[in-house]
Amino acid sequence: MTSTNTYDAIVMGAGIAGMYQLYTLREQGFKVKVFETGDGVGGTWHWNNYPGCRFDSESYTYAYSWSKDIIDEWTWTERFAPQPETKRYLNFVADKFELRKDIQFNSRVAKATYDEANTEWEVELDDGSTARAKFLVSATGPLSAFTLPGIPGRDTYAGESCHTARWPQGDTGWKANDFSGLRVGVIGTGATGVQVIQEISKTAKELTVFQLAPNWCAPLNNGPISEEETAYNKEHAQELFDQCNATFGAFLHAFDERSALEVSEEEREALFEKLYAEPGFGIWLGNFSDIMTSPEANQLITDFIARKIRQRVDNPDVAELLVPKDHGFGTRRVPLETKYFECYNQDNVHLIDLNKTPIEEIVPTGVKCSDKQYDVDVLIYATGFDAVTGALRRIDIAGIGGEKMTDKWADGPSTYLGMQTTGFPNLFTLVGPHNGATFCNIPRCIEQNVEWVSDLIGYMRDKNLNEIQPTQKAEDDWTVHVDELAQQTLFPTADSWFMGVNINNPEKKRMFMLYSGGAPNYKAKCDDVAAHDYDGFVLK
Ligand code: NA7
């Protein structure tokens, strides 16, 4: 082992979190190395380059807030930026702050082992090379470990296919979003499926959508940002960030404090209509305060959205297939769409209900359902992720006494603040399970996570401390608290990635994976812990 591959901190992942963690620790004088699987920065926005990909956060609220130069120099063109623009933005930040010099690309961390004697981590990359650091920060992303269905015959398919999170590069044809003349199949109708379906429907000769459960989608209402708006957003950037940080999900949208049940039907419908016509997540996170906690209130918005779907889809039978029957609005992630429902009014788009006619196998020419075979030229898997813990589960992580993290979390994660778990000292899980950042307008909460970790590492340096991990009690209490908070909401009533459910990971225990107490409460708790000398942690 030479000193050249020994660092103060190793960060796994060069997405939004990893890039900022590198920046903050480096500013504090630490020697930092980032290992990134991909060949560029951006994480989610590097990998998810499928047609139609964009975020559902207002662009200027998704941006980094920590540099006035970035805010002044970068101009967002659309209210909800498409993936290429966000990727360009993150590359712009990487260039501006010379982040790449400390990032090693094409380098997947395969193994991480805690060395108790030296209180440091050794990581091993796919190519067998190793590096060491006192601190190991996971910035691997909550939705990065994609899943492919275990449908029989998948490998026999002779056409072209991909998962949306690994869209192949190409300058022409379907790889460049031109599906003309092609028969396309899409499996999956989550937020990703919705985006890719509405896009492919514009050019495909035939688009066949294979749907298990429909989702409660609502309009994105995207549009260009005018010069006047841009000028305002730049001038008032900090106010806008502060406004976000004060809300439950760190979006611009704050819940209406009234109950959906206490207002008149006219008032209720008026708010629903207004939110449905407005950009972004207002229909979910700016709605009456009890739509996510009261089944009766939730039923009202659920009925409203169902009416909208039935109005927008011409064929009543197809409309019924698109109206979810097994969960209420907002209990799963709400996909925001642009003419998604209208694309089912086109002759070239066909919706297959896999509950009635399940896929039996993939065959060389397409998809064989129980009633019929659908031949396709291109088959797209929009089948989701091993969410929140997936990327960590794919690394062989061993803590004190060689305990494997996969064993410790076999029945689901247990954490303190979603940042650490006992037995794995000096390892921090940004945007990890039970962490407030994972149910959030992510960059807003990433900044909180990163700054908290950087402050803590600085504190340990100042106090000459070498090791930190939570007490068992703090971890148990937080894990119970996370579950209790979730039980106060309607989230546990639906199967979703929030609950760790994806049919392609049947071994994963069904439990709420996020922190549902809201961004301000999460930040207050983290700040309080820090203010009390990291109460709940054992520091040595
Ligand atoms: P999601 O939301 O997990 O959606 C995955 C979709 O794929 C969903 O419709 C699934 O149906 C479907 N699916 C998964 N496996 C299969 C199989 N084997 N057969 C048929 N259909 C299947 O992932 P997304 O990528 O859309 O979104 C993830 C997040 O990324 C999103 O919330 C944004 O925050 C960004 P099911 O739901 O099980 O009925």
Residues whose N, C-alpha, C, O or C-beta is under 5 A from the ligand:
A	BS01	NA7	L143 P149 I187 G188 T189 G190 A191 T192 G193 F210 L212 A213 R333 A382 T383 G384 F385 W497 I503 N504
